[in-house]
Amino acid sequence: MSESLFKLKGEERIVHSLRSLYTSYGYVKFKMSRFEEYDLYAGNKDFLVSGNIITFTDTDGSLMALKPDVTLSIVKGFREEEGSVSKVSYDEKVYRVSSSSGVFKEITQVGIECLGDIEGVELGEVALLAQKSLLLISDESMLTISHMGVTEGFLGMISSPKAKSEALKYMEEKNISALNKLISEYPESGDALEKLRSLLLLSGSNDEIIKRLREMGADKKSLDELEEVVSVLDSDALRIDFSVLGGMNYYNGITFRGYVKGVPESVISGGQYDKLMARMGKKAKAIGFAVYMDALEKLLEGRDEFNLDVALVYDDETSMSEVLRKAEEIRKSGRSVSTMKKIPQKLKSREVVYLRGGENA
């Protein structure tokens, strides 16, 4: 019997759980081709997790690309309908350089996209689903959240484009010392740069941070929106963090990343991307996120997981009917069971039941 039949990965269980979660919230499964025209990605490389793209020439001479991302395909195929919202989920294979191995891999990407006449309810729901997704992966998780409007408000007060670009870079890196140096180099924008630095130094409870942001003169509309979304999330697994910026050319509004203990990088990334919608000729708004399964590889490898509930081991003296009858009896109790004469080396079952000459050993 092939050993691969028993290698049920933790990834598969997570994907199944996420799919069920999104379905319960009314998200419809979205299916797409494995490849798109290369131009779709060439014009939006800074939106992609990895700029490396596998390309090939189609029979008609068109340059095609194996899909490195799902969101761009969903936006491309989105048909606007005034006043409505489209909610889609996906679990697709994408092809890009893996963060763990550094080489091209076929990677499972799971996520949701909410497009259309987006309002507060949709913003809160998507952020809530991101937090619930993290909890399905690990009990020890944290969602970090910010609002681009707050950051953009302070960035807009900086007169020098160079200083603005560098400030944004240092914020993403959480480089306080570099921001301090920037303040001394651009005294005319010192107040704004000071406030950007203060964003990174904010500490305390989320309520305390929002109060401090109001005292700093952060954009009221953006702050109200952030506060409303934060209010529907589990505060024990949430942190306001203004180094969570996404790409300024594409993202706006609420942005977030998700982390789980044991993984040094974010496993969830998302937020509002109205700017991307506009860039692709859409008037609608959008928010969504992706779960990057490749980032979870080491975490899943370290788990002592069972492949099935019962390994039913029989000998040559046991009849086929007795083996199958016993297996069905076990399945009726709600447990998974696999029949075999010998247990494969890498198979992990919760229980082993032996049949010797038709009798339980």
N, C-alpha and C positions, 0 to 999 in steps of 0.2 A: 504493500500500500504506500502511495506517495507521501513522503514526509510533509510536502507543501500543503496537503489537505488540512493538516493540523495547525499550520502556522497562522492562526487568526490574530492579526496585529491589533495592538491597542489603538492604532490609528483608525482602523475600521470601526471599532466600537465608538470612538469619539465622533467620527463623521456621522454615524447612524444617529447618535444622540443629538447632535447639532441639527441634523436634518429634521428630526422629530420636533425639536424645539421651535424651529422656524415655521414649520407647517402649522403648529398649534397657534401661531400668531397670524395666520392667514397669508404667509408668504408662499408664492407659487414657484415650483421648480422651473428653472430656466436652463434649457439645453442649447449648446452651440457647437460650431465646428471646431476642430482642433487647430485650424489655421485661419489667418486673415491676410488681407493685402498688407504688405510691409509698410506702406505709407501711413497706415493707421497708427503704428507704433513709432515710426521714424519722426513724426511730427510731435510726439508726446513722450519722448524718452525720459524727460525729467519727472514724469509722473510715475514711471515704472520703478519697481523695487531694484531691478537690475537692468542696466542699459544694454547688456549683451543679448542679442537676438539671433536665433537660428533661422536662416532663410533658405529658400529654394526657388527655383524657376519652374513655374507651371507649364503645362503643355502649350498654352497660348502665348508664352513669353512673359507673363506677368510675374513680378517678384512677390513671392508669398513668404509668410513667416509663421513658424509654429508659435502658437499663442503663449506669450509670456505673462499675460494678465487677462482678467475676466471683465473688469469694470468697463474698459474701453469698448469692448464688444457689446455690452449691455446698453451703454449710452448710444452707441452707433445705431442699434436696432430699436431704440425707444421711440414710440409714436406718441406725441403730446396730445392730451385731451383736456380741455379747459376745466378746471375745478376738480379734477380727479387725481388719484395717486396710484401709482403702480408699485406693487411690492413683490419683489422676486428674490428667490434664494438660489444658491448653486453649490454644487461640489463637483469641481472640474479638475482635469489635469492641465497644468501649465508647464512650460518648458523654459527654464532659466537657470542661471548659476545658483547653486545651493549655498546658503549662508554657512552651512556646517562643513561641506566638503570642498567648496571653491570651484567645483566643476559643474557642467550642465547636467541637470537631472529632470526627470519627469516628477513633478511635485503636485500633491493634492492641495488644492486651495478651496476653502469653504467660506461662504459669506452671504451677506444679504445686501440688496440695494433698494432704496425707497426713492422713487422719482415722481415728480409732478408738483402739485400744489402743496408743498411741504409747509407745515405749521408746527407749533410747539408740541402737539401730541406725537407727531412723527419723530421729532428730535429726541424727545424723552424715551419713546419706545425703542428706537434704535440703540441708544446708549444703554438702556436697560437690558436689551438682548445681548449687547457686547459683554456686559457684566455677568449675565447668566451663562454665556458661552464660556467665559473663563472658569466659572464654578463647575461646569461640566468637565473641564480639563483637570482642575485641581482645586482643592479646598483652600489652598494657600495661594491666593491670587490678588492682584491689585490692578484696578483700572485708573489710569492717570488721564486727566481731562483738562482742557483749557478752552479759550475762545479767541479766535484769531482777531476778532473785532477789538478786543482789549489791546492786544499787541500792536495791531495796525494803527490804533489811535495814537499811541506814543511814538511809533515809527514815523507817522506823518508829521510830527513836530520837528524832525531832523531835516535840516536844509541840505546837507551834503549827501548825494547818492552813494558815494563811497562809504561814508560813515554808516549810512543806513544798511547797506549790504553787509558790512563787517559786523555791525551790531546784531543783525539777524543770525549770522553765522555763529557768533560767540554765544548767543542765547541757546541755539540748538545744541551746542557743545557744553553748555553750562560752564563756560569759561569766564569766571568772575574777574580774574586778574587781567584778562585781555580787555574786558569791558571797562575796567578801571583806567587802563592805559588810553583807551579810546576817549574817555571823558576828558582826560588832560589834553589830548590832541585836538579835540573839537569843543572848546569852551563855549562857543556860541550855541551848541546843542546840548550843553551839559545837563540841563534840567530834564530833558527827554531821555537822555542816556542814563541818568540817575534812576529814573522811573523804570526803565527797562531792566536795569540791574536789580532794582528792588523786587521786580516780578520773580526773579530767580531766587531771591532770598526769603520769600514769603514762607512762613511756617505757622504751625498751629492747626486747629481744626478748620474744616472747610468753611464753616460759618465765620470764623475769625478772619480767614483769608479774604472772604468776600467783603466783610466790613472794612478791612484795611484797603482793599481795592477802591472802595467808594471814597475813602478818605484821600486816596491818591489822585482822584479825579478821573478814574477809568470811564470809558464810554458807557453811559447809563443803559442804553438799549442792549448792548452786548452783555453787560453784567447782569441785567435782569434775566436775560435768556439763559445765561450760564447758571444762575441761582435756581431758576425753575427746573432745569434739567437735573442739577445736583440733588434737588429735593426729592426726586423719585428713585434715587439710587441708594444702595446700601453704603452708608457712610463709613462703615468699618473696612470696606474693601475699595475705597475711593480716595484719591488724592488729587487736588488741584495742582497742576504742574505746568508752568508756562514755558518750559523747554519743549513741550509737545506742540509743534508748529505745523507739521506737514509741509507741503510745498506752497509757497505764497502765490505762485502763478495759477494754482488750481483750487486750493482749499480756501474756505472762508467759514466764519461761524464756529460752531462746536467742532473740536478735534479731540481725538483720544487714542491712547495706546493701552494694550493690556499685557500684563506680565504674570508669570507663575514662578513659584519658587523652584530653583534648580535649573532655570533657563536664563542665560545672561542677556538675552535680547527680547524685544517685544514679540509676542506671539499673535497679537491682534493689533491692527492699525486701521483707523478710519476717521470719518468726519464728514462735514458738509463740503461738497465740491461743485457749488454753483458756477464757479469760474470755469471749470472744465466743461460743464454743460454749455455755457455761452461760447466757449472756444470751438465747440463742435456744432454750433448753430442751433442750440436748443434754448428756449426761453424758460423752461421749467427749472425747478430747484432739485437738489438731490442730496442724500446722505446715505452712507453705508459703511461697511467694514469687511475686512477679510481676515480669516484665521489661517496663519501660515503653518501648515503641518510639518514642513521641513525643520522649522525651529524647534519642534517638539521631539525630534528623533532621539536625542540623548536621554531626555526625560522618560520616554516610553521604553527605551532599551533597559533603563535601570529598574523598571517595575517588575516585580515577581508576579506576573499575570498568568492565570489559568487559560488554557485553550478551550477546555470544555469541562462539564460537570463530572461525567462518568466515563471511564474507559472500561468497556465490557470485554474481558479477555476470555476466550474459549479455547478448548483443546479439540483434537481430532475425534474424540469420542462423543462430542456434543453435536446433536443434529442441527441442521439449518433452521428448522421450525422452532426449536427451543431457543436458539440464539436470538432469532428475530422476535419471538414472543417476549422474551425477557427485556429486550431493548425497548419494545413498545410499551411495556409495563413501566419502565423507568421514565420514558418520555411523558407518559400520562401524568406523572408527578410534577411536570413542569421543568424537568432537568434535561440538558442536552446530553446525548450519549453517542459514542462511536464504538463499533464492534471491531475486534482485531484479535489476531493470535499472539502478536508480540507488540509491546508498547515501544513506539519510536523514541529514540534518545531525547529528542527535543520537545516531546509532547508533555504538557503539564495539565494533569486532570485533578479535580478536587477529590475524586474518589476512584478507586479501582475495584471492580466487581469481577470475580473469577467464576467461570462456569467449567466444572470438571465432570465430563460425562453426563451433562444435563443437570448437575447439582451445583449449587453455590458452594464455593470453597470457603 
